[in-house]
Amino acid sequence: MKIETSQVTKIVISGVDDLDPLHVFLEDFGPARGKITITCFDECWTNFWSAMGAGRTIRDFFLSCDHHYLAGKLATGLKRDVVDTDALEAHALAHIFKLRRAKDIQKDTARDLFDRHQMNDWSLPPEHNSDLMYDIYGDEWWYDLPEKPNHQYVYLCRIVDTVKEALRQAA
């Protein structure tokens, strides 16, 4: 068993409106290699960078990056936008009308889609109505759905910006 110790810098950020205290752990592992861990209430985000540029610390690197890049690294798979289920019903209906006006579908097809639209349970996720979504939007229908900003992603970007500001002030 090999046991090592390392130097970690911990920063606690509090007193930010509508944000629980943030605990930020910065650890440099050597030249241009480092790790950051951010915790807020019961959430935790972390990432290790093995190539941050010659002579840069994790602090320097973090400050130089865009919050979208950092959010993507701290929460892999977290999407910037999500389907706007509140707008989907109206969007689908408008799309049916658009198809008919452009004569991309016949009158009977438009009537069928309209009737199915009216009977659909719009409280369910679009995946549960994939046949209707396919008939309205076509192949790869999921790309045409209305979207809105993902509140979790916006929240993480706000945290990243707060951490960056604290790192600037703590210099």
C-alpha beads as a LAMMPS data file, in Angstrom:
LAMMPS data file: protein, C-alpha beads

171 atoms
170 bonds

1 atom types
1 bond types

-500.0 500.0 xlo xhi
-500.0 500.0 ylo yhi
-500.0 500.0 zlo zhi

Masses

1 110.0

Atoms # bond

1 1 1 0.000 0.000 0.000
2 1 1 1.329 3.407 -0.980
3 1 1 0.134 6.487 0.877
4 1 1 0.852 10.023 -0.312
5 1 1 -0.098 13.423 0.946
6 1 1 -0.558 16.539 -1.117
7 1 1 -1.182 20.229 -0.696
8 1 1 -4.794 21.270 -1.332
9 1 1 -6.155 24.801 -1.259
10 1 1 -9.694 25.114 0.056
11 1 1 -11.772 28.212 -0.509
12 1 1 -15.197 28.713 1.095
13 1 1 -17.491 31.176 -0.649
14 1 1 -20.581 32.358 1.227
15 1 1 -22.905 35.327 1.309
16 1 1 -23.891 35.039 -2.348
17 1 1 -27.580 35.755 -2.999
18 1 1 -29.654 32.623 -3.712
19 1 1 -26.628 30.344 -3.458
20 1 1 -25.614 28.014 -0.644
21 1 1 -21.984 28.199 0.516
22 1 1 -19.503 26.863 -2.020
23 1 1 -16.488 24.800 -1.022
24 1 1 -13.764 24.818 -3.663
25 1 1 -10.763 22.490 -3.519
26 1 1 -7.807 23.258 -5.786
27 1 1 -5.009 20.730 -6.179
28 1 1 -1.964 21.034 -8.415
29 1 1 -0.331 17.695 -9.266
30 1 1 2.715 19.072 -10.999
31 1 1 3.524 21.171 -14.024
32 1 1 0.315 21.976 -15.935
33 1 1 -1.744 19.300 -14.184
34 1 1 -4.485 19.951 -11.673
35 1 1 -7.881 19.161 -10.267
36 1 1 -10.769 21.238 -8.972
37 1 1 -13.695 20.062 -6.860
38 1 1 -16.672 22.301 -6.116
39 1 1 -19.404 21.424 -3.642
40 1 1 -22.633 23.272 -2.977
41 1 1 -25.170 21.861 -0.542
42 1 1 -25.570 18.237 -1.686
43 1 1 -24.078 18.682 -5.173
44 1 1 -20.482 18.065 -6.183
45 1 1 -18.605 18.745 -9.424
46 1 1 -15.017 17.771 -10.127
47 1 1 -12.549 17.476 -12.980
48 1 1 -8.865 16.773 -13.541
49 1 1 -6.867 18.380 -16.346
50 1 1 -3.639 16.696 -17.377
51 1 1 -2.525 19.385 -19.838
52 1 1 -3.311 22.965 -18.813
53 1 1 -0.432 24.710 -20.558
54 1 1 3.153 25.146 -19.440
55 1 1 3.604 26.749 -16.051
56 1 1 -0.110 27.167 -15.297
57 1 1 -1.734 26.262 -12.011
58 1 1 -5.270 24.940 -11.741
59 1 1 -6.293 28.409 -10.524
60 1 1 -4.740 30.119 -13.560
61 1 1 -6.264 27.587 -15.916
62 1 1 -9.744 27.811 -14.381
63 1 1 -9.696 31.605 -14.613
64 1 1 -8.693 31.499 -18.281
65 1 1 -11.538 29.229 -19.383
66 1 1 -15.066 30.052 -20.541
67 1 1 -17.837 29.011 -18.145
68 1 1 -19.478 26.872 -20.853
69 1 1 -16.277 24.856 -21.278
70 1 1 -15.863 24.459 -17.520
71 1 1 -19.510 23.487 -16.952
72 1 1 -19.192 20.868 -19.686
73 1 1 -16.117 19.385 -18.006
74 1 1 -17.533 19.531 -14.477
75 1 1 -20.860 17.928 -15.443
76 1 1 -20.309 15.751 -18.484
77 1 1 -23.562 15.110 -20.298
78 1 1 -25.432 18.041 -18.784
79 1 1 -27.188 19.715 -21.714
80 1 1 -27.384 23.482 -22.185
81 1 1 -30.979 23.239 -23.401
82 1 1 -33.848 20.832 -22.729
83 1 1 -37.172 20.227 -24.448
84 1 1 -39.691 22.896 -23.513
85 1 1 -42.590 20.601 -22.691
86 1 1 -44.775 23.592 -21.809
87 1 1 -44.453 24.924 -25.365
88 1 1 -44.546 21.564 -27.153
89 1 1 -48.324 21.315 -27.612
90 1 1 -48.609 24.728 -29.292
91 1 1 -45.394 24.174 -31.275
92 1 1 -46.629 20.840 -32.651
93 1 1 -49.965 22.363 -33.676
94 1 1 -48.219 25.279 -35.378
95 1 1 -45.976 22.821 -37.203
96 1 1 -49.006 20.909 -38.524
97 1 1 -50.475 24.175 -39.832
98 1 1 -47.138 25.114 -41.365
99 1 1 -46.912 21.769 -43.186
100 1 1 -50.426 22.156 -44.549
101 1 1 -49.926 25.783 -45.668
102 1 1 -46.739 24.759 -47.476
103 1 1 -48.723 21.888 -49.064
104 1 1 -46.224 19.406 -47.655
105 1 1 -49.144 17.298 -46.399
106 1 1 -52.613 16.674 -47.785
107 1 1 -55.840 17.910 -46.189
108 1 1 -56.744 14.429 -44.882
109 1 1 -53.320 13.954 -43.325
110 1 1 -53.516 17.386 -41.690
111 1 1 -56.963 16.530 -40.263
112 1 1 -55.673 13.216 -38.910
113 1 1 -52.656 14.897 -37.292
114 1 1 -54.873 17.628 -35.850
115 1 1 -57.276 15.054 -34.345
116 1 1 -54.418 13.001 -32.894
117 1 1 -52.859 16.200 -31.562
118 1 1 -56.104 17.122 -29.775
119 1 1 -56.417 13.656 -28.200
120 1 1 -52.772 13.461 -27.133
121 1 1 -51.760 13.597 -23.465
122 1 1 -49.241 16.465 -23.588
123 1 1 -48.279 15.973 -19.940
124 1 1 -46.210 12.942 -20.991
125 1 1 -42.646 13.337 -22.275
126 1 1 -42.397 13.441 -26.084
127 1 1 -40.752 10.006 -26.117
128 1 1 -44.086 8.527 -24.992
129 1 1 -45.701 10.026 -28.088
130 1 1 -42.952 9.096 -30.528
131 1 1 -45.362 7.917 -33.251
132 1 1 -47.184 11.251 -33.229
133 1 1 -43.898 13.186 -33.011
134 1 1 -42.585 11.228 -35.997
135 1 1 -45.742 11.893 -38.009
136 1 1 -45.636 15.625 -37.239
137 1 1 -41.899 16.343 -37.386
138 1 1 -40.559 13.454 -39.479
139 1 1 -37.321 11.496 -39.152
140 1 1 -35.147 12.577 -36.241
141 1 1 -38.117 14.492 -34.814
142 1 1 -36.306 15.177 -31.535
143 1 1 -34.173 17.836 -33.241
144 1 1 -37.235 19.941 -34.131
145 1 1 -38.780 20.176 -30.671
146 1 1 -38.877 23.563 -28.920
147 1 1 -36.158 24.051 -26.329
148 1 1 -35.483 26.210 -23.312
149 1 1 -32.361 26.725 -21.198
150 1 1 -31.673 23.880 -18.797
151 1 1 -31.995 25.366 -15.297
152 1 1 -29.388 22.918 -13.936
153 1 1 -26.889 24.060 -16.560
154 1 1 -27.629 27.741 -15.886
155 1 1 -27.179 27.063 -12.154
156 1 1 -23.802 25.383 -12.725
157 1 1 -22.613 28.254 -14.948
158 1 1 -23.581 30.673 -12.178
159 1 1 -21.554 28.623 -9.698
160 1 1 -18.566 28.561 -12.066
161 1 1 -18.768 32.342 -12.504
162 1 1 -18.965 32.790 -8.730
163 1 1 -15.915 30.576 -8.207
164 1 1 -13.992 32.467 -10.882
165 1 1 -14.822 35.794 -9.204
166 1 1 -13.726 34.448 -5.807
167 1 1 -10.452 33.162 -7.280
168 1 1 -9.780 36.611 -8.752
169 1 1 -10.481 38.295 -5.400
170 1 1 -8.426 35.773 -3.417
171 1 1 -5.305 36.379 -5.503

Bonds

1 1 1 2
2 1 2 3
3 1 3 4
4 1 4 5
5 1 5 6
6 1 6 7
7 1 7 8
8 1 8 9
9 1 9 10
10 1 10 11
11 1 11 12
12 1 12 13
13 1 13 14
14 1 14 15
15 1 15 16
16 1 16 17
17 1 17 18
18 1 18 19
19 1 19 20
20 1 20 21
21 1 21 22
22 1 22 23
23 1 23 24
24 1 24 25
25 1 25 26
26 1 26 27
27 1 27 28
28 1 28 29
29 1 29 30
30 1 30 31
31 1 31 32
32 1 32 33
33 1 33 34
34 1 34 35
35 1 35 36
36 1 36 37
37 1 37 38
38 1 38 39
39 1 39 40
40 1 40 41
41 1 41 42
42 1 42 43
43 1 43 44
44 1 44 45
45 1 45 46
46 1 46 47
47 1 47 48
48 1 48 49
49 1 49 50
50 1 50 51
51 1 51 52
52 1 52 53
53 1 53 54
54 1 54 55
55 1 55 56
56 1 56 57
57 1 57 58
58 1 58 59
59 1 59 60
60 1 60 61
61 1 61 62
62 1 62 63
63 1 63 64
64 1 64 65
65 1 65 66
66 1 66 67
67 1 67 68
68 1 68 69
69 1 69 70
70 1 70 71
71 1 71 72
72 1 72 73
73 1 73 74
74 1 74 75
75 1 75 76
76 1 76 77
77 1 77 78
78 1 78 79
79 1 79 80
80 1 80 81
81 1 81 82
82 1 82 83
83 1 83 84
84 1 84 85
85 1 85 86
86 1 86 87
87 1 87 88
88 1 88 89
89 1 89 90
90 1 90 91
91 1 91 92
92 1 92 93
93 1 93 94
94 1 94 95
95 1 95 96
96 1 96 97
97 1 97 98
98 1 98 99
99 1 99 100
100 1 100 101
101 1 101 102
102 1 102 103
103 1 103 104
104 1 104 105
105 1 105 106
106 1 106 107
107 1 107 108
108 1 108 109
109 1 109 110
110 1 110 111
111 1 111 112
112 1 112 113
113 1 113 114
114 1 114 115
115 1 115 116
116 1 116 117
117 1 117 118
118 1 118 119
119 1 119 120
120 1 120 121
121 1 121 122
122 1 122 123
123 1 123 124
124 1 124 125
125 1 125 126
126 1 126 127
127 1 127 128
128 1 128 129
129 1 129 130
130 1 130 131
131 1 131 132
132 1 132 133
133 1 133 134
134 1 134 135
135 1 135 136
136 1 136 137
137 1 137 138
138 1 138 139
139 1 139 140
140 1 140 141
141 1 141 142
142 1 142 143
143 1 143 144
144 1 144 145
145 1 145 146
146 1 146 147
147 1 147 148
148 1 148 149
149 1 149 150
150 1 150 151
151 1 151 152
152 1 152 153
153 1 153 154
154 1 154 155
155 1 155 156
156 1 156 157
157 1 157 158
158 1 158 159
159 1 159 160
160 1 160 161
161 1 161 162
162 1 162 163
163 1 163 164
164 1 164 165
165 1 165 166
166 1 166 167
167 1 167 168
168 1 168 169
169 1 169 170
170 1 170 171
